[in-house]
Amino acid sequence: MPTWSLRRRPGRTLGLLLLLTVSFLVLRRLKWSTLLPLWLQPQRLGLRTKGSDFVLEDSTFQILGGSIHYFRVPKEYWRDRLLKMKACGLNTLTTYVPWNLHEPERGKFDFSGNLDLEAFIQLAAKIGLYVILRPGPYICSEIDLGGLPSWLLQDPDMKLRTTYHGFTKAVDLYFDHLMSRVVPLQYKYGGPIIAVQVENEYGSYNRDRAYMPYIKKALEDRGIIEMLLTSDNKDGLQKGVVDGVLATINLQSQQELKELNSVLISIQGIQPKMVMEYWTGWFDSWGGPHNILDSSEVLQTVSAITKAGSSINLYMFHGGTNFGFINGAMHFNDYKADVTSYDYDAILTEAGDYTAKYTKLRQLFGTISGIPPPPPPELILKMIYEPMRPSFYLSLWDAILFMDDPFTSEIPVNMENLPVNNGNGQAFGYVLYETTIFSSGVLSGLVRDRGQVFLNKVSIGFLDYKTTKITIPLTQGYTILRILVENRGRVNYGNNIDTQRKGLIGNLYLNNNPLKNFKIYSLDMTKKFFQRFIADKWSMIPKEPTFPAFFLGALSVGIYPSDTFLKLEGWVKGVVFVNDKNLGRYWNIGPQETLYLPGVWLDKGLNKVIIFEETMAGSVVQSTDTPYLGRNQYVN
């Protein structure tokens, strides 16, 4: 056996120390905590309560949060928006998770591209932000049906947001999949998620006392081990609490703050206070004003909240855009659909630009933390492009000749129950109903949400919530009656979410006699929908186009594609698609007058633009470097 002299031992010792040091550095770079078995990892205590304070590990922690919804922001811009959040002095990101976008068909999940939730959470961690996850299943969020999939409404007895078996069975399957993705991202496992919200504002709905305990258990049974929170507004705070879950509040004014804090203390005693949603602005509805909230008032209220020792989440920090058809609606006295822009008059604009609110709050949060926030990133370049003049045209009546055979039915079938999308019905877009009539009279029925009525190819008016009858003029013999119905957005908040089926609801009557034998066309306007309109299907635009119609043109872009806003002066109502991306709806009743077009969705050279216009087309589509959201109204 060899023996080591004393003179060689110091060298060996130094070698071992060097090896250990290098190994430590390598493991640190490789996130060593993820490589070690759980029993060897240091225990992380996570977010806890201690009297009136939050504690993260051994330090008092004040949550300074902001909301950004990954599904409303192009993935290429996530980093920019999160860096701007960090530079504002915030320490926590909050985000909803939209079930309807992640499970568009039963059992078929989509977490790719702009819906890559894990990538969004991991990016927040890299930037140095904690995360509060709000997975629903109902999220409100001014999104269609509050984020619930429309295929749930195929069940005529469906009772959403209850322990009705048809609902909980679907929730269980969705949570099985979703939680397998987010559980490893929890703080105690080395991730950034420090808390998870149980449902959303359930106190103002409160249909089933067993429901919230069911959701709490569903989260815990699938591995959620971080702090659980509820979130309620003044209408539901007292009814929204759940045993073992910390209650938080949603509000906008200092008066509400005083009232709700008193209610919180009476409900749960001395606990950390948190405003889960401080509304930094408000959303807009078609035909209404553009809502704004003065930056000085925002600063005063946020100062009051934080000085009282409360944690806060700015809803919204950055709103983004309701791309496609995802917007929600409200229906109390009148039905009001949300506009495409989700600018929200938030801390960052729809396009991610700074506001007066950002400047003021950045200074405040820097004072609170005592640490100067990092410098804000440079603004993303905006561009004004040459006006785009459509060159080609395809009327809807010609387009349906190139579609799949229509579905035939003796009676009208609502959108959700159409035999499309592998039996999951149609979620978004339009539906065209056709039948034949042989007489004049009064046409009546329930149309959800807006139906343009045609005799053959001639428009004679609209049916909607307020107009439920229309006179059919005298016709001679065989006439095709057509109704083009638009789903303008399902209600996302209120007690009537169970009745949000779209299209023709029930029978359509002529002189009180039900019409029969319908042809029904699904016009969901997805990328697949447009693939059937190959080049030889389009024609030059005639002097007097027949509407509704599709218009095709090309937007010319230089070597550096940049953000812009499309302005459709002279156009009335429709949808714009650029390079197969659905930018959303436009409507000349306002308040929104421009559509945000992210530069990352543009290519150098020519970019395909398709416009679906319902009633009257302008000659060009202009672009601007400044959005116009309409006349202003201060939020009450």
PyMOL commands that set and color helices and strands:
alter all, ss='L'
color gray80, all
select helices_A, chain A and resi 9-29+32-35+38-40+70-72+75-87+99-102+113-115+117-127+144-147+150-154+165-185+187-189+202-204+211-221+237-239+254-268+295-307+356-369+396-402+415-417+497-499+527-530+535-537+599-601
alter helices_A, ss='H'
color red, helices_A
select strands_A, chain A and resi 47-50+53-56+59-61+64-68+92-96+130-134+193-197+227-232+246-251+274-279+290-292+311-318+329-331+335-337+392-395+407-409+430-437+441-448+450-455+458-463+469-472+479-486+503-510+513-514+518-523+539-540+549-557+564-567+573-578+581-587+594-597+605-613+622-624+632-634
alter strands_A, ss='S'
color yellow, strands_A
deselect
rebuild
show_as cartoon
